[in-house]
Amino acid sequence: MVNMLRLPIRAFSSLPQLPKTSFEPGPYQGPTAEEISFIRQSNVTPILKPLYQKPLMLHQGHMQWLYDNKGKRYLDMFGGICTVSVGHCHPKITEAVINQFNKLGHVSSLYHHPKLFEYSKRLAEKMPGDLKVVYLLNSGSEANDLAILLARLYTGHTEILSLKNCYHGMSYQTMGLTSVGHYKYSVAPPTGFHTVMNPDVFRGPWGGSKCRDSPSQTSRECSCESEECKAGHEYISVLKNEFRSVVPAGKLAAFFAESIQGVGGTVQFPENYIKEAYRIVKENNGLFISDEVQTGFGRTGEHFWGFEGHGIIPDVVTMAKGIGNGFPLAAVVTTKEISEALTKAAHFNTFGGGPIASTIGLAVLDIIEEEKLQENSLSVGTYLLTELAKMKERTPYIGDVRGKGLMIGVEMVENNKNLTSIAPGKFSIFLEKCKDMGLLVGAGGYDKNVVRIKPPMCITREDADFTLSVMEKALKYID
Ligand SMILES: Cc1ncc(COP(=O)(O)O)c(C=O)c1O
């Protein structure tokens, strides 16, 4: 235990102060850190890898706050990896779950229960165009697996394209889509999957200072006139070539894209890229599948769905994470016509759309509307992005700031003149210092050098100011 009395007052007063809350957590009553460590080594899969050198033991949450076993409070700016959308243990969800559990916890979809239908209708109402048929599942990987099957059944084609640096899950098939090296195993890959050049305007061969739909642009030079985006044209011509080389003419099953890449480090594409890619997909008779696992449910601020920011209506949309605020809930939404392809055999999911999951889905939609969380994502997110872009100008360690709403990435580099990714040791010092000061942020990107900020959408401007102060202070420790 640190002797607080012997530390100089200055050490405390100069640290950023967490915004106040009236919430009081209960005491920690679980196993000790030593017991946890023993169980981890004896009984838990070795692939479970905590983010911090000394694992953080979290036992309680309330809205944007998390509490560790010693009662220390943290501002959660990572939201359980972009998953806690409306706030930890939101009282409205807790109440709805208790009420539902007192009535009915589980029946399979062999029977009707009202919540699956109420929720499917509500979710369909949030979708544009003919996207009106919902299949409820449990995870993002499962949703993307089903979307792959749907596309192949509907089109009769096998080939599937996705972008390099994308993450679509870790089931065997979705590993074929996912294209981030440290998520690749040395096993025979599933067949029919191809990845194409990522239109990354910060790291890629082309990019300028007007490419992104974001308050923050790269520092690259740009000679484009108003509406044109030369980088976008270049990436599209590469895509056309990739189609020629890997897709039998006119015989694509599907093209998958996140609206903004999440795990890959909040990578945004040039503004017209997705619209053009959609056109090429249609020329090749394939389905365009938008993975909204991270970008859905208002997170990008301007729109409820990330794909709306690209001006397209996809054929299939997959969603998970924020849809259930941390409860296993996922969905595939498509048109009636495409959904019929699945009826060629039986398809079943034990838990998908169960009474509890559907109850939570309904409550999440209510809360996003009642508490105007999409609007909050836009205003607090735009403020954070604008201030982070200014911070980039004050430090050599920030190479790029990007994103939309509360889907933000800060790419850290050794030196913003040559853009070498920051050394892993320095990046982990940054993360540790943020944590010590009460701020939780995530890591992403090929080199795991991108700070990922994807908090519950209930955060306030005060929380954003705290985040900025802590990050600025933590940067000093890596000097
Ligand atoms: C964009 C995207 N798609 C799919 C997935 C897979 O979701 P899950 O982990 O629920 O299987 C993730 C997970 O991080 C994701 O970020």
The ligand as an ORCA input file, in Angstrom:
! r2SCAN-3c Opt
* xyz 0 1
  C     -16.047     -6.271    -37.123
  C     -16.142     -7.574    -36.360
  N     -16.782     -8.600    -36.914
  C     -16.900     -9.772    -36.280
  C     -16.338     -9.966    -35.032
  C     -16.465    -11.288    -34.342
  O     -17.354    -11.177    -33.275
  P     -17.342    -12.247    -32.096
  O     -16.110    -12.050    -31.306
  O     -18.618    -11.904    -31.330
  O     -17.422    -13.579    -32.703
  C     -15.668     -8.904    -34.419
  C     -15.044     -9.068    -33.095
  O     -14.249     -8.294    -32.635
  C     -15.557     -7.683    -35.104
  O     -14.900     -6.641    -34.579
*
